[in-house]
Amino acid sequence: MKLGKRFFEQKVDERKIPHDEPLAKEIISTQILSMLPIKDDQPVIIVCIGTDRSTGDSLGPLTGTFLQEKGPSIFSVYGTLDDPIHAVNLEEKLKAIHEMHENPFIIAIDACLGKLKSVGMIQIMDGPVKPGAGVKKELPSVGDMHITGIVNVSGFMEFFVLQNTRLNLVVKMAKTIAGGIYRASRAYQQPHIHELDWDNNHERTI
């Protein structure tokens, strides 16, 4: 059955979602599903970028770890606390992913800095993310779409700002992102789902 390039007829607008919004996981899941291709042979790969050596930059590997802890998924996950994907090994890891998966659709996860009023927001956008841009690093772009979490304020001594970001906020954001991705993966493996209807019982189990 040909449903077109995307799950939904109209792409959901790019937006910022507060990590503590009660429906954040549902919104993230719906946004992801609206941007995924309909190709049975195109694997969906989650690439979580960052390092546990910096509190603010640990959003990616925390998200990857939380996803792995949820159990098997139709989405493959790379970048965890045990095996992070960071500035030093990014190119090597991306090359390996493309060797293991033919024509992958990559969703990149990364932390970023932004305006004070946007701290704690989760952004879902089409196209690649540019890792390291906030700390003036030149790294390859990653992803067919990306999810970023605004973990702290930009504009001054970004490296030290990342180092001094509250772990509590980063963990909460990572759990919200992981929950949204996991819900999307559950829906994506069911080809006839067009809407998400999460009852209260399902809310408790994810």
Salt bridges, closest charged atoms under 4 A:
GLU14 OE2 - LYS11 NZ 3.66
GLU26 OE2 - ARG183 NH1 2.91
ASP83 OD1 - LYS93 NZ 3.06
ASP126 OD2 - ARG6 NH2 3.34
ASP126 OD2 - LYS11 NZ 3.39
GLU203 OE1 - ARG183 NH2 2.65
